[in-house]
């Protein structure tokens, strides 16, 4: 690899080093450095469903890495990225997230700041347009999409239930933009690093969960969940 690198970069005479040649060599250097030096979480697997791609300015500017486009919604209104953070006995919605959903069919989630009407406690629904309105105590339903935002190889078989079941969820917390800028937009109409308007940070997850995309609709919480929210939250939900 070293010898190939030397031949590619240093054997051509100076007169052949046109701008296009130098840009091509810079592209090659970028790809080689990613292949041999980048940590796994900064590059896509060669077997990934989606991969990062490099966009180079024709003026010879430094390359910038972009992520592959998110999937399109299919049968739902909104698309979101997802992460996992675990349950919390004192959430921004004034409740115990594990106790709220225990014994129900609901998954507990924190929604991005842009999806609420402010930050950071007892917020109601915000959003607008492609940004869903999901404040404290809001509910929805959706399905996981077998695609990862960073383009890593997906080890979970397509046949697993997580890709075929419709899940209900309830908002129990907030994902503030500060310290979560990669995933959680700050204002409605803004997107995260992956070009997605919504993000759900799951406190409870189904089997085989990974950071899969999640397409969803909002809907009223069922009567049991409404009763629990009113009884267990100190945010007057």
N, C-alpha and C positions, 0 to 999 in steps of 0.2 A: 504493500500500500504506500509506504514511504517513497519507494523508487518511482512508482507511477505518479505520485504527487509531484516529485521533482521534475520528471519528464514533461508533465503537463504545464507546469508553471515556469520553468526556467530554460527550456531548450530553444524556444522560438527567438529569433533575432529581434532586436528593438523595433525595427521598422514594421514588424507585423503586429505590434501591440496597439491595435486600433481600439477605440472605445468599446465596440461590440465584443472584441476579443477579451478585453479586460473584464467586462461585465460577465461574460460567460465563465471566465476563470473565477471570478468572485462568487458566482452561483455554485460552482463546483466546490470551492473552499467551504462555503456555508453548509452544503450537504454533507461533506466529509466530516466537518467538526461536529455536526449533529449526530452522525452515525457513531462516532468513536468517543465523544466526550459528554454528551448531554445525559442527565439523569433520566430514568424511565418516564417520570411524570411530565417531562417537557417535550416528549416526542411520541408519535403514534407508532403502534406496532405495524410491521409490514403486512400482517394478516388482518389488520383492522377493517371494520366495515367502512369507516370514514377515516381519512388521514389529513394531517396538516398539509398545507401547501404554501409555497413561497411566492410572494409577489415582488418583483423587482422593478424599480423605476427605470425607465429608458434613459434617464439622465444620469444613471450610475449611482443613485442614492443607496444607502444601506438597506438591505433586505429586511422585510418584516414578516413575521410568521402569523398566519391567519388559520382559524379553525374551519373545518368543513361545515357547510350549511346544516342547520337543524332540520329534522323531518317536518313534513307538512301535516297538519291535523287531518284526521280522518274520522268523521262522525262526531267530533267535538269542536268547541269554539276556540279553546285556548291550548297553547303548548307551554310547557315549563321544563326547566332543568331541575334536577333533584340532588340533594345531599342528605346525609344522616347525622344527627347530633345527639340523640338520646333523650330520655324523659327528664323532666325538671319539676320539683315540687313547688317552685315559686316562679311561674312564668310571667311574661309581660301582660298576659291576659288574666292575671290574678287567680290562678288555679294550679292544681297538680295534674300535669298532663297524663301521667300514667293512670291515676285514679279515675280521671274523666272517661277514658275510653275502655277501661277494664270491663270485660264481659260484653262488649258491644262489637259491632262489625266495623267500627270506625278506626281509621288510622289518624294519629295526632300529628299535626304539622305546624311549622312556623312559616308564615308567608313573608315574601320580600317587603321591605319598607314601602316600595312603590305601590304595592297592592293594598296598603292601609292608608288611613288619612293623616298620618303623621308618625312621629317616633317619640317616645318608645313604649308607652304604657296605656293599656285599656283603649286602644285605637279601634275605630270602626272602619268599615270598608272605604277604600280610596279608589285607585285605579281609574280606568277610562280608556276606551278604544281597545287596543290589543292587550292592555294591562288589565287583568281581572280585578274585580273588587272583592277582596277577601280580608276582612278585618277580624278581630277577636270574635269567636263564636260563629263564624261563617262556615258553611259546609259546602261540599261538592262531591263529585264522582268522576272517575276517569280510569284510564288504562295506561300501563307502562308500555313504552315503545322500545324494541330491542335495538337500541343505538346509544352509544356513549358519547358525550360531548367532546372528549379529548381524542376520540378515535382509537382507543385501545382495543385489543382483541377481546371479543366477548366469549367467555367460557361457558356461560349459561345456555343450555340447549333451547332452541326455539319452542320445544314442546312443553316447557315448564309452565305451570299455572300462572306465574306472574305476568306472562305475556298474553293471557287469554281471559283473565278474570277482571271484572269491573270492581274497583275499590271505592269505598266511601271514605271521606276524610273530613276532619274538623280542625279549624284554625285555633291553636292554643297559645301561640307565641308569635314573635316577630323576628325576622332576620334583618337586622339593621345594616344599612349600607356601609357604615364605618366598620372597618376590619373584615368586611365580607364583600368588598367591591367586585371581586371576580364573579360572584354568583348573584348578588341581590341588588338590583337597581334602586336608586334613591327616589326617583320621581316617576309618575305615570308617563308612558311614552318612551322612556329610556330602556335600553337593552343592556344585558350583561355581556361579559367577555365573549360569549358564544352566540351573540346576536339574538337572544331570546328575551321577551318582555316580562316573563314570569319566572319565579323560582319558589319551590317548596322544599323546606328543610324538614325531613321526616324525623319525628321523635320516636314513633313506633313504625316498624317496617314489616312487610310480608317476607316469607322465605325466598331466598335467592335474590334479595335486593342488591342492586348496585346503583351507580349514578346514572340510571337509564332516564331518557326523556319520559315525560308524563303528559299525556293529553287529557283535558278535563273540561267539565262544565261546572258552574256553580248551581246549587240547588238548596232549598230550605232544609234545615236539619229536621230529623224525624222527632216525634213528640218526646220520646225518651231522652234524646240528646238535648232537646230544648229544656227539659226539666232538670237535667244534670247541670247544664250551664247556669241556669238561674239559681240553682241550689249551691253550687260549688265555687263559683267565681265571685270575687269581690269587685268586679268591674260592672256590675249591674247588667249582665248580659241577658 
